[in-house]
C-alpha cells in the first residue's frame, strides 16, 4: 500500500473526511503546518513524508512536468479537476489507489481523476 496521501490546501475537507471514514491515511498541508506554502515546497514535503500528493490545483501539473523533464524526483501527483471529478468520485478513486498501489509504484507520476 502507499504511504498515505498528502492533500494540498485546495482540496475540500469533505474528501479527507470521506477517506478517513474508509480508513485511508490522509494528512493535509494545513494539519502539517504547510498551508500558504509554495507549491514546489508542498510537493517536496509529500516526498519527504513518503506520501502521494492529491490536489485540485493545476499549478502542480506544471511543477511535476518540469521535474519530469529535468529528471528530478518527486512524489506522485494525483490531480482532479474541480468540475470534472466530484467529491464522491475522488473519494472512491483515491481509496482504490490506496489499496492497490505500493510506495515504489507511486513515485514520479502524474495521474488524473476520475478514472472513468
C-alpha atoms as an extended CHARMM CRD file, in Angstrom:
* protein
*
       116  EXT
         1         1  UNK       CA              0.0000000000        0.0000000000        0.0000000000  PROA      1               0.0000000000
         2         2  UNK       CA              1.0160000000        3.5840000000       -0.5000000000  PROA      2               0.0000000000
         3         3  UNK       CA              2.3630000000        5.5240000000        2.4640000000  PROA      3               0.0000000000
         4         4  UNK       CA             -0.7490000000        7.6910000000        2.5640000000  PROA      4               0.0000000000
         5         5  UNK       CA             -1.9500000000       10.8500000000        0.9180000000  PROA      5               0.0000000000
         6         6  UNK       CA             -0.8140000000       14.4150000000        1.3600000000  PROA      6               0.0000000000
         7         7  UNK       CA             -3.5280000000       16.9320000000        0.4380000000  PROA      7               0.0000000000
         8         8  UNK       CA             -2.6570000000       20.4410000000       -0.6140000000  PROA      8               0.0000000000
         9         9  UNK       CA             -4.7400000000       23.3050000000        0.7460000000  PROA      9               0.0000000000
        10        10  UNK       CA             -7.0840000000       23.3860000000       -2.2750000000  PROA      10              0.0000000000
        11        11  UNK       CA             -8.6790000000       20.0190000000       -1.5420000000  PROA      11              0.0000000000
        12        12  UNK       CA            -12.1070000000       20.1760000000        0.1200000000  PROA      12              0.0000000000
        13        13  UNK       CA            -12.1300000000       18.7640000000        3.6350000000  PROA      13              0.0000000000
        14        14  UNK       CA            -15.0500000000       16.5030000000        2.6420000000  PROA      14              0.0000000000
        15        15  UNK       CA            -12.6310000000       14.3710000000        0.5930000000  PROA      15              0.0000000000
        16        16  UNK       CA            -10.2470000000       13.8960000000        3.5280000000  PROA      16              0.0000000000
        17        17  UNK       CA            -13.1500000000       13.1260000000        5.8580000000  PROA      17              0.0000000000
        18        18  UNK       CA            -14.6470000000       10.6060000000        3.4200000000  PROA      18              0.0000000000
        19        19  UNK       CA            -11.3430000000        8.7920000000        3.0140000000  PROA      19              0.0000000000
        20        20  UNK       CA            -10.6910000000        8.7190000000        6.7390000000  PROA      20              0.0000000000
        21        21  UNK       CA            -14.0940000000        7.1010000000        7.2790000000  PROA      21              0.0000000000
        22        22  UNK       CA            -12.8160000000        4.3770000000        4.9410000000  PROA      22              0.0000000000
        23        23  UNK       CA             -9.6120000000        4.0730000000        6.9760000000  PROA      23              0.0000000000
        24        24  UNK       CA             -7.3570000000        5.6770000000        4.3530000000  PROA      24              0.0000000000
        25        25  UNK       CA             -4.3630000000        7.6080000000        5.7150000000  PROA      25              0.0000000000
        26        26  UNK       CA             -4.6280000000       11.3200000000        4.8600000000  PROA      26              0.0000000000
        27        27  UNK       CA             -2.5190000000       14.2440000000        6.0490000000  PROA      27              0.0000000000
        28        28  UNK       CA             -3.4220000000       17.7480000000        4.9220000000  PROA      28              0.0000000000
        29        29  UNK       CA             -0.9750000000       20.5640000000        4.3610000000  PROA      29              0.0000000000
        30        30  UNK       CA             -2.9300000000       22.5680000000        6.9430000000  PROA      30              0.0000000000
        31        31  UNK       CA             -2.5410000000       19.8550000000        9.5840000000  PROA      31              0.0000000000
        32        32  UNK       CA              1.1740000000       19.6730000000        8.7660000000  PROA      32              0.0000000000
        33        33  UNK       CA              1.6620000000       23.4460000000        9.0270000000  PROA      33              0.0000000000
        34        34  UNK       CA              2.2750000000       23.8020000000        5.2800000000  PROA      34              0.0000000000
        35        35  UNK       CA             -0.7720000000       25.8240000000        4.2670000000  PROA      35              0.0000000000
        36        36  UNK       CA              0.1210000000       29.0030000000        2.3480000000  PROA      36              0.0000000000
        37        37  UNK       CA              3.3590000000       27.2750000000        1.2940000000  PROA      37              0.0000000000
        38        38  UNK       CA              4.6470000000       27.4940000000       -2.3030000000  PROA      38              0.0000000000
        39        39  UNK       CA              3.6430000000       24.5170000000       -4.4410000000  PROA      39              0.0000000000
        40        40  UNK       CA              7.2100000000       23.2310000000       -5.0610000000  PROA      40              0.0000000000
        41        41  UNK       CA              7.7820000000       23.0270000000       -1.3050000000  PROA      41              0.0000000000
        42        42  UNK       CA              4.4580000000       21.2150000000       -0.7770000000  PROA      42              0.0000000000
        43        43  UNK       CA              5.4680000000       18.6660000000       -3.4100000000  PROA      43              0.0000000000
        44        44  UNK       CA              8.8600000000       18.2430000000       -1.7200000000  PROA      44              0.0000000000
        45        45  UNK       CA              7.1260000000       17.7570000000        1.6250000000  PROA      45              0.0000000000
        46        46  UNK       CA              4.9200000000       14.9900000000        0.2370000000  PROA      46              0.0000000000
        47        47  UNK       CA              8.0290000000       13.1860000000       -0.9960000000  PROA      47              0.0000000000
        48        48  UNK       CA              9.8500000000       13.6820000000        2.3280000000  PROA      48              0.0000000000
        49        49  UNK       CA              6.9120000000       12.0160000000        4.0650000000  PROA      49              0.0000000000
        50        50  UNK       CA              6.6330000000        9.1790000000        1.5330000000  PROA      50              0.0000000000
        51        51  UNK       CA              3.1230000000       10.2380000000        0.5680000000  PROA      51              0.0000000000
        52        52  UNK       CA              1.2470000000       10.7400000000       -2.6910000000  PROA      52              0.0000000000
        53        53  UNK       CA              0.1560000000       14.3340000000       -3.2840000000  PROA      53              0.0000000000
        54        54  UNK       CA             -3.5080000000       14.8610000000       -4.1260000000  PROA      54              0.0000000000
        55        55  UNK       CA             -4.5430000000       18.2270000000       -5.4910000000  PROA      55              0.0000000000
        56        56  UNK       CA             -7.2280000000       20.0730000000       -7.3990000000  PROA      56              0.0000000000
        57        57  UNK       CA             -4.7500000000       22.8670000000       -8.2520000000  PROA      57              0.0000000000
        58        58  UNK       CA             -3.4580000000       22.5860000000      -11.8290000000  PROA      58              0.0000000000
        59        59  UNK       CA             -0.2730000000       24.5050000000      -10.9240000000  PROA      59              0.0000000000
        60        60  UNK       CA              1.0710000000       21.2130000000       -9.5850000000  PROA      60              0.0000000000
        61        61  UNK       CA              0.8000000000       19.7260000000      -13.0780000000  PROA      61              0.0000000000
        62        62  UNK       CA              3.3160000000       22.2720000000      -14.3460000000  PROA      62              0.0000000000
        63        63  UNK       CA              5.6590000000       21.6580000000      -11.4270000000  PROA      63              0.0000000000
        64        64  UNK       CA              5.5110000000       17.8830000000      -11.9410000000  PROA      64              0.0000000000
        65        65  UNK       CA              6.0900000000       18.2850000000      -15.6980000000  PROA      65              0.0000000000
        66        66  UNK       CA              9.1700000000       20.4240000000      -15.0490000000  PROA      66              0.0000000000
        67        67  UNK       CA             10.5670000000       17.8360000000      -12.6610000000  PROA      67              0.0000000000
        68        68  UNK       CA              9.9090000000       15.0200000000      -15.1230000000  PROA      68              0.0000000000
        69        69  UNK       CA             11.6450000000       16.9950000000      -17.8700000000  PROA      69              0.0000000000
        70        70  UNK       CA             14.6460000000       17.7270000000      -15.6260000000  PROA      70              0.0000000000
        71        71  UNK       CA             14.8600000000       14.2020000000      -14.2240000000  PROA      71              0.0000000000
        72        72  UNK       CA             14.2340000000       15.3920000000      -10.6500000000  PROA      72              0.0000000000
        73        73  UNK       CA             12.4280000000       13.0130000000       -8.3190000000  PROA      73              0.0000000000
        74        74  UNK       CA              9.0390000000       13.9170000000       -6.9020000000  PROA      74              0.0000000000
        75        75  UNK       CA              6.0880000000       12.3780000000       -5.1400000000  PROA      75              0.0000000000
        76        76  UNK       CA              3.3860000000       11.1710000000       -7.4590000000  PROA      76              0.0000000000
        77        77  UNK       CA              0.7390000000       13.8030000000       -8.0950000000  PROA      77              0.0000000000
        78        78  UNK       CA             -2.8930000000       12.7980000000       -8.4080000000  PROA      78              0.0000000000
        79        79  UNK       CA             -4.9180000000       15.6130000000       -9.9020000000  PROA      79              0.0000000000
        80        80  UNK       CA             -8.6860000000       16.0150000000      -10.1050000000  PROA      80              0.0000000000
        81        81  UNK       CA            -10.2060000000       18.9270000000      -11.9840000000  PROA      81              0.0000000000
        82        82  UNK       CA            -12.7550000000       20.7010000000       -9.8250000000  PROA      82              0.0000000000
        83        83  UNK       CA            -15.5560000000       20.4820000000      -12.3870000000  PROA      83              0.0000000000
        84        84  UNK       CA            -14.8080000000       17.0630000000      -13.8420000000  PROA      84              0.0000000000
        85        85  UNK       CA            -14.4120000000       14.9930000000      -10.6820000000  PROA      85              0.0000000000
        86        86  UNK       CA            -16.9880000000       15.0530000000       -7.9080000000  PROA      86              0.0000000000
        87        87  UNK       CA            -16.1050000000       14.6990000000       -4.2470000000  PROA      87              0.0000000000
        88        88  UNK       CA            -17.5650000000       11.1760000000       -4.3300000000  PROA      88              0.0000000000
        89        89  UNK       CA            -15.5110000000       10.1920000000       -7.4060000000  PROA      89              0.0000000000
        90        90  UNK       CA            -12.3570000000       11.4980000000       -5.7340000000  PROA      90              0.0000000000
        91        91  UNK       CA            -13.0330000000        9.5050000000       -2.5710000000  PROA      91              0.0000000000
        92        92  UNK       CA            -13.8140000000        6.3040000000       -4.4810000000  PROA      92              0.0000000000
        93        93  UNK       CA            -10.8120000000        6.5760000000       -6.8090000000  PROA      93              0.0000000000
        94        94  UNK       CA             -8.3320000000        7.5810000000       -4.1000000000  PROA      94              0.0000000000
        95        95  UNK       CA             -9.4800000000        4.6760000000       -1.9480000000  PROA      95              0.0000000000
        96        96  UNK       CA             -8.8690000000        2.3640000000       -4.8990000000  PROA      96              0.0000000000
        97        97  UNK       CA             -5.3340000000        3.7070000000       -5.4180000000  PROA      97              0.0000000000
        98        98  UNK       CA             -4.5490000000        3.4690000000       -1.7090000000  PROA      98              0.0000000000
        99        99  UNK       CA             -5.3730000000       -0.2170000000       -1.6460000000  PROA      99              0.0000000000
       100       100  UNK       CA             -3.7960000000       -1.2000000000       -4.9420000000  PROA      100             0.0000000000
       101       101  UNK       CA             -0.5420000000        0.7550000000       -5.3360000000  PROA      101             0.0000000000
       102       102  UNK       CA              2.7430000000        0.4190000000       -3.4900000000  PROA      102             0.0000000000
       103       103  UNK       CA              5.0280000000        3.2450000000       -2.3980000000  PROA      103             0.0000000000
       104       104  UNK       CA              7.5990000000        2.2100000000       -5.0280000000  PROA      104             0.0000000000
       105       105  UNK       CA              4.9900000000        2.3760000000       -7.7820000000  PROA      105             0.0000000000
       106       106  UNK       CA              3.7920000000        5.8030000000       -6.7350000000  PROA      106             0.0000000000
       107       107  UNK       CA              6.8620000000        7.9340000000       -7.4300000000  PROA      107             0.0000000000
       108       108  UNK       CA              7.3650000000       10.4090000000      -10.2340000000  PROA      108             0.0000000000
       109       109  UNK       CA              3.9780000000       10.0310000000      -11.8970000000  PROA      109             0.0000000000
       110       110  UNK       CA              1.0440000000       12.2780000000      -12.6780000000  PROA      110             0.0000000000
       111       111  UNK       CA             -2.3970000000       10.6830000000      -12.5730000000  PROA      111             0.0000000000
       112       112  UNK       CA             -5.7800000000       12.2140000000      -13.3080000000  PROA      112             0.0000000000
       113       113  UNK       CA             -9.1840000000       11.5840000000      -11.7300000000  PROA      113             0.0000000000
       114       114  UNK       CA            -11.8390000000       10.4790000000      -12.3340000000  PROA      114             0.0000000000
       115       115  UNK       CA            -10.7610000000        7.0670000000      -13.5350000000  PROA      115             0.0000000000
       116       116  UNK       CA            -13.9710000000        6.5620000000      -15.5090000000  PROA      116             0.0000000000
